[in-house]
């Protein structure tokens, strides 16, 4: 038996419907009209409210699940962690943090679009808004919060616009930012909190969730996502149910409104009526108070229509049945069967992976719309598959290359090194790893800015890549660190040739914007198989050798050796011991060397000198551990301890009656560059009660020469406090007369290397006289250090040097020995 066609089925169905409808209408109008009409109205209203309740529950469930993604999204969590740790409103890092917030806004856009929600917002651990995305009439708007001078600034853009626009911050009217108090509930780590809001006749359903650290259980961030349940939905529902559904906060509906989200209460809903209409109401508790959803069905219009329809029913029933059947038979054949076949052909093409343009249905109705959408779907799928393939290729490339320089990264370098090792094993050759670090790059980065630092790194990578052979591999593995792989080495001279070429490449300054930057490179070299038999060991040993090059004075290269490994192991042990000493602060002591006036022979001041006696290492030479402290930046807490202890001892000496004018304290350039020295001085002065003019800080000439702009600002701030400044080791080759005219210093110290040559060396005598004359010219005090003989004292006194210190008078003394010395000098 042949299958019925769709046209025949629809025709048969229509005949059955017409016949049954005809029989039912008479019975309905005659017997059950009023009661049935009321019951139907009641059911329609209950169906409408039940549908609203179901839709609202589904929205609530979707929103609750919609915030779970952030707990597993490593990209967003990393960006949140960065913002939590480094966001400082008063010293806001625009370049770093705004880029992270743009990424977050883009990720939020993806999430809110995929979930078809209205808006989404993300807050940091301090409940400060980071970014949010809001649906508008023509798409989504991306927003993030930046800071300028501690004030919030809003950056926003439409999803299809390329750039963000800066606007004064104002709260978005559709996002209730004031509900952050919800996040104080620890339960939000496992479940989302759903709240309802009513604003401008729109009901907004919002899901709130807090993200907690898995380790510390501390709050990392908060997220909100929302969906609108308002006019658009209610209008569509009204049209679908053929009744008017609206929202209101009018309290007159409170007396007969049932809770919307409680099904059992809805089943007992009270339907009220007037002569004109039926009314039903349900309530929803929101953060703005109760909102009532009112369904209205007009009785008069329906009643008039029914009365009129009774009169025309019999006539139109007979005429319409015959006419409709004939017309539908003809229309079904032309407008349904052939278009459906065309639609099926489109579906089969997509199913088979054929996304080429297909024939459209031209019926001018929903079938044509479906056909057009099917073609658009095919095009969209084709575009997304192409974009996905391109994206995968880009990700594959980025996973093996450095984003800044486009060089191979650590991952790709390791793979090539592993391949080179296997090749060397087969051929019996060597392979070399060069670990290269740019000398003083951090100083350039801090002084000129990160953008110039990035330009410098790109310029270095380009020059190195041009200078190396095609068989060599250059990679950037992080910061200012590069590695070079030299394969199949037969002679050590091959490595020396490459190293010499690299050093030569650094002799020409690098042009970065308006800056010509001269830097050098320290290189460490490790050989396979001599210095390691796997890539990790070779890179590590080349890195260790590079640090030895820096120890030797930078701008040189060093081959790895067992002796170097032992040295670095010892250096690591010293670093741990020094870190422990800084934490305990009971392994350091201060000695004081008297400074004697050549005008009256009295002890006028003392210089504080630190000593370290470690329980593990014993007495550590000062020059060794100071260099280590500067390299590790532990000099900052060590220096603050020296400043506080020395000022405290000085105040006690004054209280005991010792007539000293000031105390001299050495300050490292690391302290001046990487810490707030003025704030440290203020804390020490407040804690010890010492007068600012009783402190003299000794700074080195190298700091003056290498940090001109920042140096001048820092020294002027310190001098403005009343603290005196001395240039230590003056005359070693950095300072010039032009510096002395600008610097706010009060004293010059003649280096011991010049004092040692007095009075026999005519060259040292001339330098000493010149320094003293220079100090007198600029009205500066002058101190000579390292004085050990009476003839040196006599010459310095003759040349009108103000003050001397050295073993001729006293070696550095403990506090009790210093008191005895001061007693002796007074007598």
MOLIN-V677271 format. One line per field, one symbol per residue. ss: DSSP state (A for helix, B for strand, O for the rest). phi: phi as a letter, one per 40 degrees, with the letter a starting at -180 (. if undefined). Layout:
BEGIN
ss->???
phi->???
END
This chain:
BEGIN
ss->OOOOOAAAAAAAAAAAAAAAAAAAAAAAAAAAAAAAAAAAAAAAAAAAAAAAAAAAAAAAAAAAAAOAAAAOOAAAAAAAAAAAAAOOOOOOOAAAAAAAAAAAAAAAAAAAAAOOOOBBBBBBOOOOBBBBBBBBOOBBBBBBBBBBOOBBBBBBBBOOOOOOBBBBOOOOOOOOAAAAAAAAOAAAAOOOBBBBBBBOOBBBBBBBBBBBOOOOOOBBBBBBBBBBOOAAAAAAAAAAAOOBBBBBOOAAAOOOOBBOOOAAAAAOOOOBBOOOBBBBBBBBBBOOBBBBBBBBBBAAAAAAAAAAAAAAAAAAAAAAAAAAAAAAAAAAAAAAAAAAAAAAAAAAAAAOOOOOOOOOOOOOOAAAAAAAAAAAAAAAAAAAAAAAAAAAAAAAAAOOBOOOOOOBOAAAAAAAAAAAAAAAAAAOOBBBBBBBBBOOAAAAAAAAOAAAAAAAAAAAAAAAAAAOOOOOBBBBBBOOBBBBBBBBBOOAAAAAAAAAAAAAAOOOOBBBOOBBBOOOBBBBBBBBOOOOOOAAAAAAAAAAAAAAAAAOOOOOBBBOOAAAAAAAAAAAAAAAAAAAAAAAOOOBBBBBBBBBBOOOOOBBBBBBBBBBBBOOOBBBOAAAAAAAAAAAOOAAAAAAAAAAAAAAAAAAAAAOOOOOOBBBBBOOAAAAAAOOAAAAAAAAAAAAOOOAAABBBBBBAAAAAAOAAAAAAAAAAAAAOOOBBBBBBBOOOOOOAAAAAAOOOOBBBBOAAAAOOOOOOAAAAAAAAAAAAAAAAOOOBBBBBOOOOAAAAAAAAAOOOOBBBOOOOOOOBOAAAAAAAAAAAAO
phi->.cccccccccccccddccccccccccdcccbbdcccccccccccccccccccccccccccccccccccdccbcccccccccccdcbcbccbcccccccccccccdcccddcccccfbcaabbbcccgcccaabbcbcbhbbcbabbbbfgbcbbbaacdcccbcbcbccaccccbcccbcddcccccccbbcbbbbbbafgbcbbbbbabbbccccgcccabbbbbbcbbddcccccccccfacbababccccccbccdccbcccccbdcbcabccacbbabbbcbcbhcbbbbbbbccccccccccccdcccccccccccccccccccccdccbbccdcccccccccccccgcbccbcccbbgbccccccccccccccccccccccccccccccccccbbcccbgcdcdcccccccdcccccccccgbbbbbbbbbccfcccccccchcccdcccccccccccccccccccbbbbbifbbbbbbbcfcbacccccccccccccccccdccbgcbbbbbbbbbbbbbccdbibacccccccccccccccccchgfabaccacccccccccccccccccccccccgbbcbbbbccbbcccbgccbabbcbcbbbcdcbgcbddccccccccccgcccccccccccccccccccccccgccbcabbbcbccccccbaccccccccccccbgcccccbbccbccccccbbdccdcccccccccchccbbccfchchbcbcccccbcccbabbccccccdccccccccccccccccccccccfbcbbbbgcbbccccccccccgccabaicdcacdbcccccccccccccc
END
